[in-house]
Amino acid sequence: MSVDFTPTTIDDLEPERRPSFALALVPVFAVVAFLGVGSAVLGLDPHVPLLWSIVFVGAFGRYLGYSWPELSDGISNGLLMGIQALLIIFTIYALIATWVDAGTIPAMMYYGLELLTPTVFLPVAAILAAVVAFSIGSSWTTVGTLGVAFVGIGAGLGVSGPLTVGAVISGAYAGDKQSPLSDTTNLAAGVTNTPLYDHIRRMRTGTAIAFGLSVLGFAAFGLQAGGEIPAGRIAEIQTALAGTYDLSVLVFLPLVVTFGLALYGYPALPTLVAGVFAGVFTTILVQGTGFVAAWEVFMSGTAPETGTDLVNELLATGGLTGSAWTITVVVAALSLGGLLEHTGVLAVLAHRLSQGVGSSGGLIAGTGLSAILINALTAQQYMSIVLPGLTLRNLYDEFGLDSEELSRAVEAAGTPTGALLPWHAGGVFMASATGVPTLEYAPFYLFGFLSPAVLFLMALTGRGIPTGNRAERAHTAD
C-alpha cells in the first residue's frame, strides 16, 4: 500500500494555533467520555457518540483558529487514509453473501464438522487462520471467509461464538504480521525506512511468543469445551446443509480463485473482487441459480431456509447493502481521526512523548503505547502505524536504535489492537463479519493483548533490544 499522507508534526503547527499539552488533552478526554458514556452506559450505537465527538473536536478546532475549509481538509485526509479499508469492507460483505449462496461456506462447515472435535477445535482454528493469513497477507479476508465458516463449525460443536472468533482473529493477525504480502507489514517497513524482511525478522520472536501463548490458552479453553455434543446436533446441521446446497468439490472454486490470486501476489481488493465473481459463477453453475438472482444475492444477501433455525441464522448475510451500518461507523471514526490529526492534537501528544523518554526501552514501550492511543482516537490501524512511524524516526536515531525497532513497535502494538475496540474499523468489521459483537469476543482475543504485552516486557527488561543496538543515554527534554 502506498501512502501519500504526511502527518502533522509539532514544527508544522503555527505557534498561535498550537495547543498546549493540557489543552490537547481536552478533546482526547471528551472523545473517551463520549464513547464510554454513549456506548457503555446509554447503550447507543457508536454512530451517535462519534458524532458528538466530531462536533466537539470541530468546535475545538474553531477555537484554535481553524476555518471550516481547513477542518474539512482534515476530515478528507482521515477518509483518504481509510479508503482502502472502506472498499475492502464493501467487497467482503458481498463476497460472504456470494460464497454462502455458492455453497462454499456451507461446504466448509459441513466437512469441518466431520473432521474437528470440541477439544482441538480452538487451537486448530487459530493455527489454520494464522497459516491462511500468512499465505494471503490479509487478516480481514481470512476472518471474512475462513472465520465465518469456523463460527458455524464451532456452533455445531457446542463452542461459543466469542471463543471461536477470538481464536480465529488471534491467528489471523499473527499470520498477517509475519506475511510479506500484508499491507500493514509493508506499510510499517515503508514509513520507517526499514527493509521489509529485516522488519519481519525483527517481529518474529515477539510474534511467536505471543501467538504460542495464545494457542496454549485456546488449548486450555478447548479442554473445558470438550464435553458431550448434544445428540444429533452435528447430524442435524449437516443434513440441513446437504439438503439445501449442492456440496460437490466444485463449490470450493471461489476459495481456490481467491487464495490462489492472493498467493500469487495480487493486491487484496482485486483479489476479493475476483472472489465475488467466482462466487456468483459457482452459484449459477453448481447451485442452478439464475443470473439475475445470483447478483441479487450480491446486493441484498442471503436468507436461507434450511429447516434448521441455527443454520438459517449462521448463513444469513446482508450482502453489499448490509455493509451500511459498518461503513457509516468507519466513516465517522475516520473523520474524527482526521480532525484530531489536522488540529495538531496528535502531534502535541507525540511531542510530549518524545520529551518524556529517557531510555531506549522506554522509547520502544512509549511508541507502542502511542500506537494503541492513536488506534483508539483515529479508529484506523494505518494511522497508528504512519503517525508514530514518521514522527519518531529521528528520536530512534538519537538513541542509536535501528529502524526495525521502530517498525516492530508500531506494528506489534498498532496492527492487532484495533480489533479490540468497538468503534475501530477493525473491531467493527470483525463483529459484523462474524456476527459476534466486539465486546463479547474481545476477552478471548488473546493475541490482541499478548502482542503489545510481549513488546512492552521485552523492551522494558532490555531483552527486546539487541546488545549492539542498545545505546542507552539520558534524554533531556528541550
N, C-alpha and C positions, 0 to 999 in steps of 0.2 A: 504494500500500500504506500503510495507516495503522499507526502504531507507538505502542503504549501503554507501551512499555518505557522507563524512565529509568535509565541506567547508574549504578552506584555511583561516587561521587566521593570524593576524599580527605577531604572535610569530612563525608561521611556515615558514615565509619568511626569506631567507638568507639575512643578512644585506646588502651585496654587490649587491643583486638583488631586494631589496625592494624599490619600487618607493616612492618618497616623495608625499605628498598630492597634490602639484601643478602639479607634473609630472603625477600622476594618473588621473588628470582631463583632460589631453590631449586626450587620446583615448575616453573618455566619450564625450567630445565636438566634436571630429571627427565623432563619430557614430551619434550623434544628427544632425550634419551638413550634413552628407552623406544621412541620411534618409529623412531629411527635404528637401534638395535640390533635391535629386533624385526622391522622390515620389511626393512632393507637388509642386515643381517648374517645373521640367522636365517631370513629369507625367509618370515616368518609373515604371514598376512593381517592387515590393520590393526586388526581387532577386538581381537586379543589385547593389543598394546601400548597401545591405547586403554583397555582395561580396567585394565591396570596403572596407567596414568596417572590414571584416575578414582579408583582406590583410594588412590593416593599423595596426590592433591590433597584427597580426602576426609579422610584422616588428618591432613594438614596443616591443614585447616580445624578439625578437632577440637583440634589442638594450639593453635590460636589462640583457642579457646573457643567455637566454633560448635557448636550442638546438631545432632543428626541431622535434626530437622524443618527447621531453618534451611538445612542443606545440601541437603535435598530441595527446598526452595523455589528454591535456586539452579539445580538441575537443571531444575526446571519452567520457570523463566524462559528458560533456554537452549533448551529444546524449543519453547516458545511462539514465540520469535524465528524458529525454523526451520520452523514448522508448514506455512507455505505452500510452502516448498521440498520438504518431505516429500510433501505432497499432489500437487505437480506431478510429482515422480519417479514416484509410483504411476501417475498418469494417462498420462504419456508412455510408460511401459513398455507399457501396454495399447494406447495409440494406435499405437505402432510395429507391434505384432503385428497389429492390425486393418488397418492400411494395407498391410502385406505381403500379407495374405490377400485384401484387396480388389483387389490388383494395382496400387495407386497407386505404391508404391516400386519394384516391378519395372518399371513403365512408365517412371518417371523414369530408371532405369538403362538401359533399352532405347534410349530416344531420346537420352539423354546420350552413349551410346557412338557414336551416329551423328554427333553434332554436334561433339564435342571431340576434340582430339589431345593427346598427352602433353606437347608443348611449351607449350601455352597453358592446359592443364587447371588447374594450381595457382593462378596468379593469377586466372583466371576464377572458380574455386571460392571464393577469398577475397572477390572483389568481389561475386559473387552472394549469398554468405552475409551480407555487410555490408548489401546492399540489402534483403534479406528481413528481417534482424533490425531494421534501422531502420524498416521498414514496419510490423512487428507488435510491436516493442518487447520481444522475448524472445530472448535468445541460446540458452537451453536448448531452446525449441521449434524454433528454426532448426536446431540440431545434431541434435535427435531426429527430424527429418523430412528436410530437405534434406541434412543431413550424412550420415545413414545411406545415402541414395541415392548420394551422392558417393563414399563408401567403395567401394561396388560398382562405380561407373564407373571409379574410379582403379585398382581391381584388374584390370579388363578392359583398361585402357590400360597396365598394367605399372608404375604408380606405387605406391610403398609406402604402406601404411595410415597409418603415423605422419606422413608428409609430408602426406597428404590431410587427416587430422584436424587437423594443425597449421594448415593453410591455412583450413579451414572455421571452426575455433574463433577464429582471428585475426579473420576477417571478422565472425563472429557477435558477438563482444564489441565490436569497433569500431563496428558499426552500433547495437548495444544502447546504448552510451554516449551516442550522439547522438540517440536517439529520445525524443520527449516522451511516448511510451506506455510506456517502460521503468519497471519498478518500482524498480530501483536508482537510476535517474536522478531520479525523483520523490522517492525517499527521501533522496538526498543533498541535494537542494534543500530538502526539508521540514525535516530536522533541523538545517540551518544557517541557516534563515530567509532563504533566497535565492529570488527569483523564478525559476520554472522555466526560462524562456527566457534569463535572464541567466546561469544556471548552464550551459546548453547552449552558449551563445555563448562562454563563458569556456573551455570544454573544447575548442572546435573546432580551434584551431591545433595544440595538442599532439596531439590525436587524429589530425588529418590528417597530421602529420609521422610519427607512429609507424606509422600504417596504410600510408602511402605507402612508407615504408622496408620494411615487411613485404611489400607487394606486389612491390617490386623484388627482395626476397630470394626470394620464391616464383617470380618470373620466371627468376631465375638457376638455382634448383633445377629448374625446368621444362626449361631448356636441357640440363641434364645428364640429365634423364629422357626426352629426346626421341629416343631410339634407335628401333630397329625393334621393332614389336609382334610377338610370336610369331605365326607364320602361323596363321590360322584361329581365334585366340583370341576375337576380338570376335564373329565369326560363331557360334562355339560357344555363347557366353554368350547372345547374342540368340535363337538357336534354342531354347535351354533355357527362356528366359523366355517366348517366344511359344508354346511347346508346353505350358506349364504354366498360364499365365494368359491370360484374355481381356484384351487391351491396348487396347481401344477408348477413345475420348475420355471415356467415362463414368467410367472409373476415377480420373479427376482430380477427381471431385466432392468427396471428403474434403478435398483440398488447397484447393479453392475455398471450401468452407464455413469451414474453419479460418482461413485467411488473410483471408478476407472479413470474418469477425467481428472478427478482430484489428485490421484496418484501420479498421473501424467504431468501434473503441474499447472493445470488450468486454474485461473482465479476463481474465487468462491462464487461470485454472482453468476457468471455464465455457466458454471458447473451446475448450480442449483436450477437455473432455468432449463438446462438440458434434462435434468431430473424430472422437472414438471412435464415437459413434452413426452419423455419416456413413460411417465405415469399415465398420461392421457392415452397414449398409443396402446399401452398394455391394457387399460380399461376397455378400449374398443376391441382389441384383438382377442383378449383372453376372456374377459367378463361378458362380452357381447353387448356392451352399452353403445347407444347411438352416439354419433359425433357431437351433436348439439348437447345431449345430456351429459356427456363426459366433460365438456367445457363449462357447463353449468355447475358441476361439482367444483371445478377450479374456482369459480366465482363465489358460490354460496356454501360450499362444504358438504358434509355427509350427515345423514341421519338414518343409519341402517336399521332395519327391523329383522333382527336375527332370532327373535323369540326368547332371548335372554337379556334381562334388563342390564346386568353387569356389562355384557359385551356391547350392548347398544350405547351405554354411557362411555365406555372406553374408546369406541370408534366414532363417536360423534365429533365432527370438526366444523370449523367456521369458514374455511376457505379464505379467499382473498379479502372478502368483505368482513370476515371475522377478526381481521387484524386491527380494526379501527380503534378499539379500546387500548390495545398495546401501543399502537403508533402515536396516539394522542398523548399518552403518558410520556413517551420518549421525547416527543417534540417539545412538550412543556419543560421537561427536565433539561434538555439540551439548551433551550432558550435561557433558562435560569443560569446554567453554567457559563454560557456566553456572556451574560451580563456581569457575573461575578469576575470573570477574567478581564473584560474590557474596562471595567471601572477601577481596576488595579487592586481589588481586594486580595486576589490570589497572589499577586506579585508582592504585596506587602507582607503577607504571611510567609512566603518563601524567603524573603529577605530577612525576616526576623529569625527564621530557622537557621540561616547561614550565620547570623551573628551569635547564636546561642550554642554553636557546635564547638567542642574543644578537643575532640579526638576523632580518629578515622572511624573507629567503631561506632561512635555516636553519630557521625555523619551518615553512615550507611543506615543505621536504625532510624535516624531522622528522615532520611529520604523515603524509607518505607512508610513511615507514618504520614508523610506529606502525600504520598501516592494514594493512601487509603482516604485521607481527608478530601483530596481532590475528587476521588471517586464518589464520595458521598455528596459533595457540593455540586458537581457537574453531571453526575449520572452517566459518565462516559469513560470507558476504560482507555480509549485513545488519549483523552485529555490527561488522565492520570499518569500516562507514560510520557507524553510530549512535554507537559509543563515542567515537571521536575527534571526530566531528561535534558532539556535545553538550558534551563536556568541554573542548574547546579554543576554543569560541566567544569567551569573554571574553578569552583571550590574543590572538586576532586583533584584537579591538577595541583592546587595549593597544598593538599595533604599528601601528595605523592601517590595517589591511588590510580590504578589503571582504569580505563573507561569501562571495562567489563564489570567492575564493581558497581558502577552506577547503573549499567543496563540490567544487571541481575537484581538490584534493589528495586528498581521501578517495576520490573515485570513480576517478581516474586510477590510483591505486595499489591501492585496495581491490577494486574490481569485477573486473578482469581477472586478478589474480594467483592467485586461489583455484584456478583450473583447472590450475595448475602443481603442486598439492600432492595426493599420492595419498590422503590421509585427509580432504581437504576435500570438502564437499558438491558443489562444482562439479567438482573433479577426479574424484571417484567417479562422478558422473553421466556426464560426458563419456566416461570409459573404458567404462562399462557400456553406454551407448547405441551407441557406435561399435564396440565390440569391440577397441579398441586400448588397452593399459594406459597409465596416466598418464605413467609414467617413460619410455615409448617415444615418445609424441608430444610430451612437454614440450620437448625440444631444438628442435623445429620450430614450436612455438607462439610465433612471433616477436613478436606483438603483446603477449603477456603479459610479455615482458622489456622491450620498447621503450616501452610506455606509461608505466610508472614511471620508466624511464631518462630519457625526454624531460622528464618533470616535474622530476626532480632537476636535470638540466642547465639547464633554463630558470630554475629557482628560484635555483640557486647562482651562475649567471652574471648574474642580475638581469634577464635578458630575459623571464622569466616573470612579472614584476611590472610593471604599468603605472606609468609615471613618476609620475603624480599619486597613486598608491596606495602609494608606497614611503616610508613614514615610519620610516626606519632610526633605531634608538636602542639604546643599551645596555640589556640586560635583566638586572637584578641579581637573583640568587636570594634568596628570603626567608630 
